[in-house]
Amino acid sequence: MGWWVWLVVVVVAVAALSGLVLWLQASRRSGTVIAVRRGGGRWGAR
């Protein structure tokens, strides 16, 4: 396992995090958060 493995892991983690944030903002705008809230809070879907 070289240092590049950790670099790839960090890049993938950052990309997934930013994608999740963008999806949350988009879903909040379109109103699908109401369905998520019905499932037990904003973080209940985890």
C-alpha distance matrix in Angstrom:
0.0 3.8 6.9 8.0 6.3 8.5 11.1 11.5 11.8 14.3 16.2 16.6 17.8 20.2 21.5 22.1 23.8 26.0 26.9 27.9 30.1 31.7 32.4 33.9 36.1 37.2 38.0 39.9 41.9 42.8 43.7 41.3 40.4 43.7 42.4 39.2 41.5 43.6 40.5 40.5 39.6 37.3 34.2 35.6 33.8 30.5
3.8 0.0 3.8 5.3 5.6 7.5 9.2 10.5 11.6 13.4 15.0 16.2 17.6 19.4 20.8 22.0 23.6 25.4 26.5 27.9 29.7 31.2 32.3 33.9 35.8 37.0 38.1 39.9 41.7 42.8 43.9 41.7 40.9 44.3 43.2 40.1 42.4 44.6 41.8 41.7 40.6 38.0 35.1 36.8 35.1 31.8
6.9 3.8 0.0 3.8 5.3 5.5 6.5 8.9 10.1 10.9 12.6 14.5 15.6 16.9 18.6 20.2 21.4 22.9 24.5 26.0 27.4 28.9 30.4 31.8 33.4 34.9 36.2 37.7 39.5 40.8 42.0 40.1 39.1 42.6 41.8 38.6 40.7 43.2 40.5 40.3 38.9 36.1 33.4 35.4 33.9 30.6
8.0 5.3 3.8 0.0 3.8 5.4 4.8 6.2 8.6 9.7 10.4 12.2 14.1 15.2 16.3 18.2 19.8 21.0 22.2 24.1 25.7 26.8 28.2 30.0 31.6 32.6 34.1 35.9 37.4 38.6 40.0 38.1 37.4 41.0 40.1 37.1 39.5 41.9 39.3 39.4 38.0 35.1 32.6 34.6 32.7 29.7
6.3 5.6 5.3 3.8 0.0 3.8 5.4 5.2 6.3 8.7 10.0 10.7 12.3 14.4 15.4 16.5 18.3 20.1 21.1 22.5 24.4 25.8 26.8 28.5 30.4 31.5 32.6 34.5 36.3 37.3 38.4 36.2 35.5 38.9 37.8 34.8 37.2 39.4 36.6 36.8 35.6 32.9 30.2 31.9 30.0 26.9
8.5 7.5 5.5 5.4 3.8 0.0 3.8 5.4 4.9 6.1 8.5 9.8 10.4 12.2 14.1 15.2 16.3 18.2 19.7 20.8 22.4 24.2 25.4 26.7 28.6 30.0 31.1 32.6 34.6 35.9 36.9 34.8 33.7 37.2 36.4 33.2 35.3 37.7 35.1 34.9 33.5 30.7 28.0 30.0 28.4 25.2
11.1 9.2 6.5 4.8 5.4 3.8 0.0 3.8 5.5 5.2 6.2 8.6 9.9 10.7 12.3 14.2 15.3 16.6 18.2 19.9 21.2 22.5 24.2 25.7 27.2 28.5 30.0 31.5 33.1 34.6 35.9 34.1 33.2 36.8 36.2 33.2 35.3 38.0 35.6 35.5 33.9 30.8 28.5 30.8 29.0 26.1
11.5 10.5 8.9 6.2 5.2 5.4 3.8 0.0 3.8 5.5 5.1 6.1 8.5 9.9 10.5 12.1 14.1 15.4 16.3 18.1 20.0 21.0 22.2 24.1 25.8 26.7 28.1 30.0 31.5 32.6 34.0 32.0 31.4 35.0 34.1 31.2 33.7 36.1 33.6 33.9 32.5 29.5 27.2 29.2 27.1 24.4
11.8 11.6 10.1 8.6 6.3 4.9 5.5 3.8 0.0 3.8 5.5 5.2 6.1 8.6 9.9 10.5 12.1 14.3 15.2 16.3 18.3 19.9 20.8 22.3 24.4 25.6 26.5 28.3 30.3 31.3 32.3 30.2 29.3 32.8 31.8 28.7 31.0 33.4 30.8 30.9 29.6 26.7 24.2 26.1 24.2 21.2
14.3 13.4 10.9 9.7 8.7 6.1 5.2 5.5 3.8 0.0 3.8 5.5 5.1 6.1 8.5 9.9 10.4 12.2 14.0 15.2 16.5 18.2 19.7 21.0 22.6 24.2 25.5 26.8 28.7 30.2 31.2 29.4 28.3 31.9 31.4 28.2 30.3 33.0 30.6 30.5 28.7 25.7 23.3 25.7 24.1 21.3
16.2 15.0 12.6 10.4 10.0 8.5 6.2 5.1 5.5 3.8 0.0 3.8 5.5 5.2 6.1 8.6 9.9 10.6 12.1 14.1 15.4 16.4 18.1 19.9 21.2 22.4 24.0 25.6 27.1 28.5 29.9 28.3 27.6 31.3 30.8 27.9 30.2 32.9 30.8 31.0 29.2 25.9 24.0 26.5 24.5 22.1
16.6 16.2 14.5 12.2 10.7 9.8 8.6 6.1 5.2 5.5 3.8 0.0 3.8 5.5 5.1 6.1 8.5 10.0 10.4 12.1 14.2 15.3 16.2 18.1 20.0 20.8 22.0 24.0 25.7 26.6 27.9 25.9 25.4 29.0 28.1 25.3 27.9 30.3 28.0 28.5 27.0 23.9 21.9 23.9 21.7 19.3
17.8 17.6 15.6 14.1 12.3 10.4 9.9 8.5 6.1 5.1 5.5 3.8 0.0 3.8 5.5 5.2 6.1 8.6 9.8 10.5 12.3 14.2 15.2 16.4 18.4 19.9 20.8 22.3 24.4 25.6 26.5 24.5 23.5 27.0 26.4 23.3 25.5 28.1 25.8 25.9 24.2 21.1 18.9 21.2 19.3 16.7
20.2 19.4 16.9 15.2 14.4 12.2 10.7 9.9 8.6 6.1 5.2 5.5 3.8 0.0 3.8 5.5 5.1 6.1 8.4 9.8 10.6 12.2 14.1 15.3 16.6 18.2 19.8 21.0 22.7 24.3 25.5 24.0 23.0 26.7 26.5 23.5 25.6 28.5 26.6 26.6 24.5 21.1 19.4 22.2 20.5 18.3
21.5 20.8 18.6 16.3 15.4 14.1 12.3 10.5 9.9 8.5 6.1 5.1 5.5 3.8 0.0 3.8 5.5 5.3 6.0 8.5 9.9 10.5 12.1 14.1 15.4 16.3 18.0 19.8 21.1 22.4 23.9 22.4 21.9 25.7 25.3 22.7 25.1 27.9 26.1 26.6 24.7 21.2 19.9 22.4 20.2 18.5
22.1 22.0 20.2 18.2 16.5 15.2 14.2 12.1 10.5 9.9 8.6 6.1 5.2 5.5 3.8 0.0 3.8 5.6 5.0 6.1 8.6 9.9 10.3 12.1 14.2 15.2 16.1 18.0 19.9 20.8 21.9 19.9 19.3 23.0 22.3 19.5 22.1 24.6 22.6 23.2 21.6 18.3 16.7 19.0 16.6 14.8
23.8 23.6 21.4 19.8 18.3 16.3 15.3 14.1 12.1 10.4 9.9 8.5 6.1 5.1 5.5 3.8 0.0 3.8 5.4 5.1 6.2 8.6 9.8 10.5 12.4 14.2 15.2 16.4 18.5 20.0 20.8 19.2 18.0 21.7 21.5 18.5 20.5 23.5 21.7 21.8 19.6 16.2 14.7 17.5 15.8 14.0
26.0 25.4 22.9 21.0 20.1 18.2 16.6 15.4 14.3 12.2 10.6 10.0 8.6 6.1 5.3 5.6 3.8 0.0 3.8 5.4 5.1 6.1 8.5 9.8 10.6 12.2 14.1 15.2 16.6 18.4 19.8 18.8 17.9 21.7 21.9 19.3 21.4 24.4 23.2 23.5 21.1 17.4 16.7 19.7 17.9 16.8
26.9 26.5 24.5 22.2 21.1 19.7 18.2 16.3 15.2 14.0 12.1 10.4 9.8 8.4 6.0 5.0 5.4 3.8 0.0 3.8 5.4 5.1 6.1 8.5 9.9 10.5 12.0 14.0 15.3 16.4 18.0 16.5 16.3 20.0 19.8 17.5 20.1 22.8 21.5 22.4 20.4 16.8 16.3 18.8 16.5 15.8
27.9 27.9 26.0 24.1 22.5 20.8 19.9 18.1 16.3 15.2 14.1 12.1 10.5 9.8 8.5 6.1 5.1 5.4 3.8 0.0 3.8 5.5 5.0 6.1 8.6 9.8 10.3 12.0 14.2 15.2 16.0 14.3 13.4 17.2 16.9 14.3 16.7 19.5 18.0 18.7 16.7 13.1 12.5 15.1 12.9 12.3
30.1 29.7 27.4 25.7 24.4 22.4 21.2 20.0 18.3 16.5 15.4 14.2 12.3 10.6 9.9 8.6 6.2 5.1 5.4 3.8 0.0 3.8 5.4 5.1 6.2 8.6 9.9 10.5 12.4 14.4 15.3 14.4 13.1 16.8 17.4 14.9 16.6 19.9 19.0 19.3 16.6 12.9 12.9 16.0 14.6 14.2
31.7 31.2 28.9 26.8 25.8 24.2 22.5 21.0 19.9 18.2 16.4 15.3 14.2 12.2 10.5 9.9 8.6 6.1 5.1 5.5 3.8 0.0 3.8 5.4 5.2 6.2 8.6 9.8 10.7 12.4 14.2 13.6 13.3 17.1 17.6 15.8 17.9 20.9 20.4 21.2 18.8 15.0 15.7 18.4 16.6 16.8
32.4 32.3 30.4 28.2 26.8 25.4 24.2 22.2 20.8 19.7 18.1 16.2 15.2 14.1 12.1 10.3 9.8 8.5 6.1 5.0 5.4 3.8 0.0 3.8 5.5 5.1 6.0 8.4 9.8 10.5 11.9 10.6 10.7 14.4 14.4 12.8 15.4 18.0 17.4 18.7 16.7 13.2 13.9 16.1 13.8 14.6
33.9 33.9 31.8 30.0 28.5 26.7 25.7 24.1 22.3 21.0 19.9 18.1 16.4 15.3 14.1 12.1 10.5 9.8 8.5 6.1 5.1 5.4 3.8 0.0 3.8 5.5 5.2 6.0 8.6 10.0 10.4 9.3 8.2 12.0 12.6 10.5 12.5 15.6 15.2 15.9 13.5 9.9 11.1 13.6 12.1 13.1
36.1 35.8 33.4 31.6 30.4 28.6 27.2 25.8 24.4 22.6 21.2 20.0 18.4 16.6 15.4 14.2 12.4 10.6 9.9 8.6 6.2 5.2 5.5 3.8 0.0 3.8 5.5 5.1 6.2 8.8 10.0 10.3 9.5 13.0 14.5 13.0 14.5 17.7 18.0 18.6 15.8 12.3 14.1 16.8 15.6 16.8
37.2 37.0 34.9 32.6 31.5 30.0 28.5 26.7 25.6 24.2 22.4 20.8 19.9 18.2 16.3 15.2 14.2 12.2 10.5 9.8 8.6 6.2 5.1 5.5 3.8 0.0 3.8 5.4 5.1 6.3 8.6 8.9 9.5 12.8 13.8 13.2 15.2 17.9 18.3 19.7 17.4 14.1 16.1 18.3 16.5 18.0
38.0 38.1 36.2 34.1 32.6 31.1 30.0 28.1 26.5 25.5 24.0 22.0 20.8 19.8 18.0 16.1 15.2 14.1 12.0 10.3 9.9 8.6 6.0 5.2 5.5 3.8 0.0 3.8 5.3 5.1 6.0 5.2 6.1 9.3 10.0 9.6 11.8 14.2 14.7 16.3 14.4 11.5 13.8 15.4 13.6 15.7
39.9 39.9 37.7 35.9 34.5 32.6 31.5 30.0 28.3 26.8 25.6 24.0 22.3 21.0 19.8 18.0 16.4 15.2 14.0 12.0 10.5 9.8 8.4 6.0 5.1 5.4 3.8 0.0 3.8 5.6 5.2 6.3 5.3 8.3 10.4 9.8 10.8 13.7 14.8 15.8 13.3 10.4 13.3 15.3 14.4 16.6
41.9 41.7 39.5 37.4 36.3 34.6 33.1 31.5 30.3 28.7 27.1 25.7 24.4 22.7 21.1 19.9 18.5 16.6 15.3 14.2 12.4 10.7 9.8 8.6 6.2 5.1 5.3 3.8 0.0 3.8 5.5 7.9 8.4 10.7 12.8 13.1 14.1 16.6 18.1 19.3 16.9 14.2 17.1 19.0 18.0 20.2
42.8 42.8 40.8 38.6 37.3 35.9 34.6 32.6 31.3 30.2 28.5 26.6 25.6 24.3 22.4 20.8 20.0 18.4 16.4 15.2 14.4 12.4 10.5 10.0 8.8 6.3 5.1 5.6 3.8 0.0 3.8 5.9 8.0 9.7 11.1 12.2 13.8 15.6 17.1 19.0 17.3 15.0 17.9 19.1 17.6 20.3
43.7 43.9 42.0 40.0 38.4 36.9 35.9 34.0 32.3 31.2 29.9 27.9 26.5 25.5 23.9 21.9 20.8 19.8 18.0 16.0 15.3 14.2 11.9 10.4 10.0 8.6 6.0 5.2 5.5 3.8 0.0 3.8 5.3 6.0 8.0 9.5 10.5 12.1 14.1 15.9 14.3 12.5 15.8 16.7 15.7 18.7
41.3 41.7 40.1 38.1 36.2 34.8 34.1 32.0 30.2 29.4 28.3 25.9 24.5 24.0 22.4 19.9 19.2 18.8 16.5 14.3 14.4 13.6 10.6 9.3 10.3 8.9 5.2 6.3 7.9 5.9 3.8 0.0 3.8 5.2 5.4 6.7 8.8 10.1 11.4 13.6 12.6 10.9 13.7 14.1 12.6 15.7
40.4 40.9 39.1 37.4 35.5 33.7 33.2 31.4 29.3 28.3 27.6 25.4 23.5 23.0 21.9 19.3 18.0 17.9 16.3 13.4 13.1 13.3 10.7 8.2 9.5 9.5 6.1 5.3 8.4 8.0 5.3 3.8 0.0 3.8 5.3 4.8 5.9 8.5 9.7 11.0 9.3 7.4 10.6 11.4 10.7 13.7
43.7 44.3 42.6 41.0 38.9 37.2 36.8 35.0 32.8 31.9 31.3 29.0 27.0 26.7 25.7 23.0 21.7 21.7 20.0 17.2 16.8 17.1 14.4 12.0 13.0 12.8 9.3 8.3 10.7 9.7 6.0 5.2 3.8 0.0 3.8 5.4 5.0 6.3 8.8 10.3 9.3 8.9 12.4 12.3 12.1 15.6
42.4 43.2 41.8 40.1 37.8 36.4 36.2 34.1 31.8 31.4 30.8 28.1 26.4 26.5 25.3 22.3 21.5 21.9 19.8 16.9 17.4 17.6 14.4 12.6 14.5 13.8 10.0 10.4 12.8 11.1 8.0 5.4 5.3 3.8 0.0 3.8 5.4 5.1 6.7 9.4 9.6 9.5 12.1 11.2 10.3 14.0
39.2 40.1 38.6 37.1 34.8 33.2 33.2 31.2 28.7 28.2 27.9 25.3 23.3 23.5 22.7 19.5 18.5 19.3 17.5 14.3 14.9 15.8 12.8 10.5 13.0 13.2 9.6 9.8 13.1 12.2 9.5 6.7 4.8 5.4 3.8 0.0 3.8 5.4 5.2 7.2 6.8 6.1 8.4 7.8 6.8 10.4
41.5 42.4 40.7 39.5 37.2 35.3 35.3 33.7 31.0 30.3 30.2 27.9 25.5 25.6 25.1 22.1 20.5 21.4 20.1 16.7 16.6 17.9 15.4 12.5 14.5 15.2 11.8 10.8 14.1 13.8 10.5 8.8 5.9 5.0 5.4 3.8 0.0 3.8 5.2 5.5 4.5 5.3 8.4 7.8 8.7 12.0
43.6 44.6 43.2 41.9 39.4 37.7 38.0 36.1 33.4 33.0 32.9 30.3 28.1 28.5 27.9 24.6 23.5 24.4 22.8 19.5 19.9 20.9 18.0 15.6 17.7 17.9 14.2 13.7 16.6 15.6 12.1 10.1 8.5 6.3 5.1 5.4 3.8 0.0 3.8 5.5 6.8 8.7 11.1 9.2 9.8 13.5
40.5 41.8 40.5 39.3 36.6 35.1 35.6 33.6 30.8 30.6 30.8 28.0 25.8 26.6 26.1 22.6 21.7 23.2 21.5 18.0 19.0 20.4 17.4 15.2 18.0 18.3 14.7 14.8 18.1 17.1 14.1 11.4 9.7 8.8 6.7 5.2 5.2 3.8 0.0 3.8 6.3 8.1 9.1 6.4 6.7 10.3
40.5 41.7 40.3 39.4 36.8 34.9 35.5 33.9 30.9 30.5 31.0 28.5 25.9 26.6 26.6 23.2 21.8 23.5 22.4 18.7 19.3 21.2 18.7 15.9 18.6 19.7 16.3 15.8 19.3 19.0 15.9 13.6 11.0 10.3 9.4 7.2 5.5 5.5 3.8 0.0 3.8 6.9 7.6 4.9 7.3 10.1
39.6 40.6 38.9 38.0 35.6 33.5 33.9 32.5 29.6 28.7 29.2 27.0 24.2 24.5 24.7 21.6 19.6 21.1 20.4 16.7 16.6 18.8 16.7 13.5 15.8 17.4 14.4 13.3 16.9 17.3 14.3 12.6 9.3 9.3 9.6 6.8 4.5 6.8 6.3 3.8 0.0 3.8 5.5 5.0 7.7 10.0
37.3 38.0 36.1 35.1 32.9 30.7 30.8 29.5 26.7 25.7 25.9 23.9 21.1 21.1 21.2 18.3 16.2 17.4 16.8 13.1 12.9 15.0 13.2 9.9 12.3 14.1 11.5 10.4 14.2 15.0 12.5 10.9 7.4 8.9 9.5 6.1 5.3 8.7 8.1 6.9 3.8 0.0 3.8 5.7 7.0 9.0
34.2 35.1 33.4 32.6 30.2 28.0 28.5 27.2 24.2 23.3 24.0 21.9 18.9 19.4 19.9 16.7 14.7 16.7 16.3 12.5 12.9 15.7 13.9 11.1 14.1 16.1 13.8 13.3 17.1 17.9 15.8 13.7 10.6 12.4 12.1 8.4 8.4 11.1 9.1 7.6 5.5 3.8 0.0 3.8 5.5 6.0
35.6 36.8 35.4 34.6 31.9 30.0 30.8 29.2 26.1 25.7 26.5 23.9 21.2 22.2 22.4 19.0 17.5 19.7 18.8 15.1 16.0 18.4 16.1 13.6 16.8 18.3 15.4 15.3 19.0 19.1 16.7 14.1 11.4 12.3 11.2 7.8 7.8 9.2 6.4 4.9 5.0 5.7 3.8 0.0 3.8 5.4
33.8 35.1 33.9 32.7 30.0 28.4 29.0 27.1 24.2 24.1 24.5 21.7 19.3 20.5 20.2 16.6 15.8 17.9 16.5 12.9 14.6 16.6 13.8 12.1 15.6 16.5 13.6 14.4 18.0 17.6 15.7 12.6 10.7 12.1 10.3 6.8 8.7 9.8 6.7 7.3 7.7 7.0 5.5 3.8 0.0 3.8
30.5 31.8 30.6 29.7 26.9 25.2 26.1 24.4 21.2 21.3 22.1 19.3 16.7 18.3 18.5 14.8 14.0 16.8 15.8 12.3 14.2 16.8 14.6 13.1 16.8 18.0 15.7 16.6 20.2 20.3 18.7 15.7 13.7 15.6 14.0 10.4 12.0 13.5 10.3 10.1 10.0 9.0 6.0 5.4 3.8 0.0
